[in-house]
Amino acid sequence: MRSEDTLFVGGPMDGRVLPVLLGANGRPPRHYEIPVPAAGGAPPAVYVYRLQPAAVSPKLGLPRGWRYVYEPEGRPGLRARARLPWRGPGRRKDARERSGGTPEG
């Protein structure tokens, strides 16, 4: 697998460069989570970093390299993701309500 040296900005990993595995499309993952074990049986802390372009080419606007930026609140929830038009929420439930009850089967 290919890896790329990626800069981490902010948080406890500020200024460090780590090799990050690239995906099939040649980009690092959108979020990078670093688990840190806690002493005394406490749950481990997880540091979350979000991917950002390090620089943008002036003519085409394409990203030139990547960096990770610290997210102190943690990873955003699933509701923060973009909604796709062909994936409506609760289609089966809506269809049952329109038909007037449970589907016959």
SULVENNOR-V606103 format. One record per helix or strand of 2 or more residues. SS is the DSSP state (h for helix, s for strand). FROM is the first residue (numbers start at 1). TO is the last residue. Records with the same first field share a line. If there is no record, write none. Layout:
SS=FROM-TO / FROM-TO
//
This chain:
s=3-9 / 17-21 / 31-36 / 45-53 / 66-71
h=11-13 / 39-41 / 78-80 / 91-99
//
